[in-house]
Amino acid sequence: MASKVSRCLLLQTWLVPFYDDFTWMRRGSRGLDRNLIEEGLSNIILTLPLAWQQEILMSWFDRFLNSGDDCSNIQKGFEIWCKRAFWRNPEV
């Protein structure tokens, strides 16, 4: 597995263009398994330190709130992150 810094740099480089092209991908790429990509993104994000996960997933959540269906669905990763973050920090 690549280092956490490499994984984070990959996400920082690739995630925003992925979000920007999501509408096109959803409509035009019938052979592309969108669910597999979204699950893979969630899994990669969840391998990062919690603070980095928070930054990426809160950015996604903001985009999701503003875009709705025109945003990738990494909600499963977001839910897992929430459970981990609040389980480790119950006072928050």
Secondary structure as a PSIPRED ss2 file (coil, helix, strand):
# PSIPRED VFORMAT (PSIPRED V4.0)

   1 M C   1.000  0.000  0.000
   2 A C   1.000  0.000  0.000
   3 S C   1.000  0.000  0.000
   4 K H   0.000  1.000  0.000
   5 V H   0.000  1.000  0.000
   6 S H   0.000  1.000  0.000
   7 R H   0.000  1.000  0.000
   8 C H   0.000  1.000  0.000
   9 L H   0.000  1.000  0.000
  10 L H   0.000  1.000  0.000
  11 L H   0.000  1.000  0.000
  12 Q H   0.000  1.000  0.000
  13 T H   0.000  1.000  0.000
  14 W H   0.000  1.000  0.000
  15 L H   0.000  1.000  0.000
  16 V H   0.000  1.000  0.000
  17 P H   0.000  1.000  0.000
  18 F H   0.000  1.000  0.000
  19 Y H   0.000  1.000  0.000
  20 D H   0.000  1.000  0.000
  21 D C   1.000  0.000  0.000
  22 F H   0.000  1.000  0.000
  23 T H   0.000  1.000  0.000
  24 W H   0.000  1.000  0.000
  25 M H   0.000  1.000  0.000
  26 R H   0.000  1.000  0.000
  27 R H   0.000  1.000  0.000
  28 G H   0.000  1.000  0.000
  29 S C   1.000  0.000  0.000
  30 R C   1.000  0.000  0.000
  31 G C   1.000  0.000  0.000
  32 L C   1.000  0.000  0.000
  33 D C   1.000  0.000  0.000
  34 R H   0.000  1.000  0.000
  35 N H   0.000  1.000  0.000
  36 L H   0.000  1.000  0.000
  37 I H   0.000  1.000  0.000
  38 E H   0.000  1.000  0.000
  39 E H   0.000  1.000  0.000
  40 G H   0.000  1.000  0.000
  41 L H   0.000  1.000  0.000
  42 S H   0.000  1.000  0.000
  43 N H   0.000  1.000  0.000
  44 I H   0.000  1.000  0.000
  45 I H   0.000  1.000  0.000
  46 L H   0.000  1.000  0.000
  47 T C   1.000  0.000  0.000
  48 L C   1.000  0.000  0.000
  49 P C   1.000  0.000  0.000
  50 L H   0.000  1.000  0.000
  51 A H   0.000  1.000  0.000
  52 W H   0.000  1.000  0.000
  53 Q H   0.000  1.000  0.000
  54 Q H   0.000  1.000  0.000
  55 E H   0.000  1.000  0.000
  56 I H   0.000  1.000  0.000
  57 L H   0.000  1.000  0.000
  58 M H   0.000  1.000  0.000
  59 S H   0.000  1.000  0.000
  60 W H   0.000  1.000  0.000
  61 F H   0.000  1.000  0.000
  62 D H   0.000  1.000  0.000
  63 R H   0.000  1.000  0.000
  64 F H   0.000  1.000  0.000
  65 L H   0.000  1.000  0.000
  66 N H   0.000  1.000  0.000
  67 S H   0.000  1.000  0.000
  68 G H   0.000  1.000  0.000
  69 D H   0.000  1.000  0.000
  70 D H   0.000  1.000  0.000
  71 C C   1.000  0.000  0.000
  72 S C   1.000  0.000  0.000
  73 N C   1.000  0.000  0.000
  74 I C   1.000  0.000  0.000
  75 Q H   0.000  1.000  0.000
  76 K H   0.000  1.000  0.000
  77 G H   0.000  1.000  0.000
  78 F H   0.000  1.000  0.000
  79 E H   0.000  1.000  0.000
  80 I H   0.000  1.000  0.000
  81 W H   0.000  1.000  0.000
  82 C H   0.000  1.000  0.000
  83 K H   0.000  1.000  0.000
  84 R H   0.000  1.000  0.000
  85 A H   0.000  1.000  0.000
  86 F H   0.000  1.000  0.000
  87 W H   0.000  1.000  0.000
  88 R H   0.000  1.000  0.000
  89 N C   1.000  0.000  0.000
  90 P C   1.000  0.000  0.000
  91 E C   1.000  0.000  0.000
  92 V C   1.000  0.000  0.000
